Amino acid sequence: MPRALVNPPMLLNRPGRYSEILQGGGFEVVYPPTGADRKDPATLLRMLDGVDAILASVEPLTRDILSQSQLRVVARSGVGYDSVDVTAATDLGIVVTIAPGEVEKSAAEHAIALLLCLTRGLVERDQNVRAGRWVIRARPRIAGKTIGIVGLGRIGKEMAKRAVGLGMEVIAYDPLPDQEFADAQGVALCSFDELLATADVVSLHLPTTPETADIINADALAKMKKGAIFVNTSRGATVDEDALCDALSNGHLFGAALDVFKQEPLPLDSPLLQLDNVVLCTHLGGLDNVSEVAMPATAAQCIVDLYEGRWPEACVINKELRDGWSW
C-alpha cells in the first residue's frame, strides 16, 4: 500500500476530507511525530522514509532531500511552491502540484483586511476603548486612492477585483501580465518603477525567486510616494526588513501591513515590533474555514489522480513530465 505523509501543522492528526480521499484512493495516511521540526532536513528525511507522496506545507524540499526520497508526488496544500526545488523534482521524475481555487480568495480578502485595519487604526482604537480612552481622530480613506499590485497572478487578480469594488484605482506590474484580465477589470499595467512612484498603496503578491529576493529594498522604498502604505501577504524574503523599518520610522511611509517575514515566527527582538504604524499577522493569509478544507482536499485528490493514472492538468507545475510519466 502506498503511503502519503500529511505535513501541514494544522492537519496534524486531524483526519478530514483530505484523509478520506487518500484512504479511498488506497493510501496509508501518516503524520509527522508530535513536536517534530518539519523544516529540519534530517528530521524531514526520516519522516519521508517509505513515503510515496507528501501533502506538503512549506518544508524545504531541496534537491538533496528529494534525491534521497522515494517520492513520486509533492502536492502543495496552497498555491505557492517556492519551498520546492521544482527543477530537481522534474529531474527526478517527481510531479509537483498546487491547490488553486480557494486560497486566492482568502489571501486577497486577508490583504484587504490588513489594509483596512491599518488605515482605520483598528488595533489602536480597540485598545483605546478597552482602556476607557474615547479618542476621536480622522484616519485615511482608501476609496479614490491608487493601489499598485506587484504580481498580477492568481492572488493579485483577486486583490485587484476587491480593490476595484472598494473604489480604488488599480495599477499593476507583472513581468508576464494578463492583458485580457487587466482590460476587463480596468487595471492599468505599468513598469515596477512607475508603480512605486504612483501608488498610494503598494501590495506585494510575488513568489520568492532570485529575481524577487529583497525586491522591496531601500532603493524601491525611496521611490514610493511619501505617506504611501506597504502591504505584504506574499513572502518575507521579498522585503529588506531593515530598509522597511527605516522608511517606517523616518516617516517616509504612512505604515505597513505584514503577514509574512524573513524569519517566522517573527523574533521578539525584531525592530518591527517597536513600530506603532505597523499591523502584523502570523502568515495565514490563505487560510479561512473554506480554504482549510478545500486546499488539502485538492492536494489529496491530485495524489490519488496521479496514482490512478489521471493527470490533474490545472494543478501540475512541472507539466513537462506528463509524457511518459507513470506511478
N, C-alpha and C positions, 0 to 999 in steps of 0.2 A: 504494500500500500504506500503510495507517495505521501510525503509529509510536507506540510505548509507551516512555516513559522509566522506567527502573528506578532509583529513587533511594536506597533504604536502603543505608547503608555496608557492611553485612555481605554484600550481594549484588553488590558492585562486581565486574564481570567474572567472576562466578561463576554460570554457567548451571546450571539445575536444573529441577525440576518446573515452577516458575512460567514459565520461558522456553519450555519445551516446550508449555505451554498457550497462551501468547501466540503463538508461532510457528505452532502448529497452528490457531489462530484467524485466521491471516492477517496478523499484526502483525510489523513490523520492531522488534526489541528494541534499544534504545540505552541507554547508560550515561553518567553524568557523566564528565568528564575526571578522570584520577587527580589527587588533591590539590585538587579544586575545593571551594570553600566553599559547600556546599549551602544554607546559610541566608542567604547574601548575596543581596539582591534582584536586583541587576544580573546576578550570575552565574546565578541561578536563571532569570531571563528569557531569558538566552542559551541555557541548556540546554533550555528549553521551546520554542524556536523550531522550528516544524514538527512539534511533538509533539501527538498527539491524545488521549493518555491518560497519566496518571502513576501508577505504582505507588509510592505516597508513603511517606516516612518522617515526620519531624517538621519538615520545612521550612515556613517561614511562607507559606502560600498565601493572601495577602491579597487584598482586592478589587482593588487596583491591579495586582497580578501576574496574577490570574485574568482581568481585563478585557483585558489585553494579550496573552493567550494564545489559542490555538485549541482549548483543552482541551474535551473532551466528558465525560470521566470523571476524577475523582480517587478512586483506590482505595487506602485506607489499609491498610498491612500491620500491622494491630493493631486495637484497639477504641477507642482514644482518637482524637478528631478536633478537639481544641481549637486545633490549629495551622492549621486550615482555616476560612476565613470562609464558613460554610455559607449564611448569608443572601445573601452576594454570589454564591456559586456557584449558588444557586437562582435568583436574579435573572437570571443569565447563562445559565441552562439547562444547568449542569454538574452531573451526578449525582455525589454523594459516597457512597462505600461504605466499610464497615469489614469486618474479617475475624474474626468471632466463632467460638468453638468450642473452641480450644485455648489461646489466650493467657490466658484467665481462670484455667485450672487452674495454669498455670505461675506467673502472678503471685501467686496465693494461696499456692502452695507456697513461693515465694520469701519472701513476707512472714512465713510461719510460720518458715522457716529463719532469717531475720534476728532474729526474736523469740527463738528458742531460743539462737541464737548469743550474744545479749546476756545473757539470763537465766542461761545456763550458763557465761558467761565464757570462751567457747571460744577467742577470739583470744588473750586473756591466758594461758590455760592452755597453748595450743600454744607460745607464746613461752617460757613458763617451762620446759617440758620440753626445748625445743631449747637453752636456756641452762643446763641442768643444775639448775634450781630445782624442787624437788619440794614445791610449796605445796599444802596441803590446807585448803580453806576452803569452807564451805557456801554455796550460791547459791540463789536463789529457785526455787520450783516453780510452774509455771503451772496445773497441774491444780487445780481448785477456785476459781481466780481468775475475775474477771469481765472479759471483753473487750468493749469498746464499738466497734462497727463504724460508722464515719461514711461513709455511702453504701452502700446495700444494692442496688447494681446487679449486673451480671454477675460482677465480681470480688469484690465484697463478699459475694455469696451463696456463692461458692466458699470464701471465707475463713471464713464462718460455719460451713459444713459441717465444715471441718477443725478449727476451734476446738472444736466440739461433740465431735468424735472424740478430742480431747486432754483431754476432761473439764472444759472451761471453761464457765462460764455466759456466755451471749451476749445482749447487748443491742444495739440498733441504732437509728440515726437516719437517716431518708431523707425528703426533702420529699414524695416520692410512693411510699410504701412498698408492697411486695408483701405484703399481709396473708396471703394463702394460703401463700406460702413461709414467712413468719415462723411461722405456726401449725404448719406441717408440721415445721419444724426446732426448734421450741421457742425461737424468738428473741423476746425481749420488746422491743417497739417503744417508743421514748420520745422526748422532746424532746432537742435538742442539749445544752442546759444540764444536763438530768438525766443524760445520758450522761457528760458531763465530770465531774460530781460523784460518779458511781457507779463508773465503770470503773477497774479496776486497770491495764488496758492499753487505750489508745486507738489504733485502727488506722484510717488515713485512706485512703478509696477514692473520691475525688471528681475530676471533671474540673476544669479551670481555666475559670471563668466570672467575670463581675464580682461575683457573689454569693459565690464561694468564695475569691477572692483574699485571702490572709492570714487565712483563717478561723481558723487556729490562730495567735493573736496573744497579747499579754501578758495581756489580759483572759481569754481562753479558757484559757490555761495556768494562771492563778491559780485558776480554778475546778476544775482537776483535783486529784485526791487527792495528798497528799504521798506521795512514793515511787512514783507511777504511772510507767508506761512509755509512750512515744510511738513509734508505727511509721508511717512514711510511704513507701508504694510507689506513690503516685498521681502528683502533680505538685508540683514545687518551689514554684510560685507560690502554693500554698495555705498556706504557712507563713512567718511572720515569723521569719527565722533569728536575728536579734539577740535577740528575745524568747526564743526557744527556748534559745539559748546561756546566757542569764541564768538560766533555770529549771533548766538542767542544772548550771551551775557553782555555784549557790547551794544546791543540794541539794533543791530542791523536787521535781524528777523523779529517779527512780532512774536512768533512762537513755533513750536514743533509738536507734532502728534506722532508718536513712535510705537509700533507694535513689535519691532524686531531690533536686534542689537548684535554687535560683533561677538560678544560673549553672552551666552544665555545659560542660566539665569543672569540677569544684569548684576554685576558685582556691587556690593553695598558701598564701595568707595568710589563708584562712578561719579564724575562731576555732573552728569545729567541729573542726578538725584538732588543736587543743590540748587537747581533752577526752578523758579516758580512759573515760568512761561512754557512749560513742557507737560504734555499728557503722555503717560506711559502705560503700556499694556504688555501682556505675557505671551506674545506670539500665538494668538488664537484667532486671527482674522478670518480664516476659512472655516471656523468651527461654529456651528449652531445645531439646534436639535434636528434639523433636516439633514444637513451635510454629515453629521456624526453617524448617521445610519447609512446614508447613500454612498459616501466615499469608500468605506471598507467593503460594502456590498459590491460596488462596481469593481474594485480591485480583486475581490474574491472571484467574481464572475469571469474576469479576464484570465485568471489562473485556470479555472475549470474549462473555459472555452479552449484555451491553448492545449490543455491536456487531452481534450476530446477532439482535437483536430480542427477547431474553428479559429478563425483569425479575427480578433477584435480591432478592426482597422482604425476606428476612431480613437482608440486608446493607445495604440502602439507608437512608441517613439522611434525605435530603430527599424523602420519599415523595410529596410533593405534585406532583412533576414527572411522575409516571407517566402521567397522562392527557395524551396529545398529544405526549409526548417521543419523539423518534427520533434515531438517529445522524445 
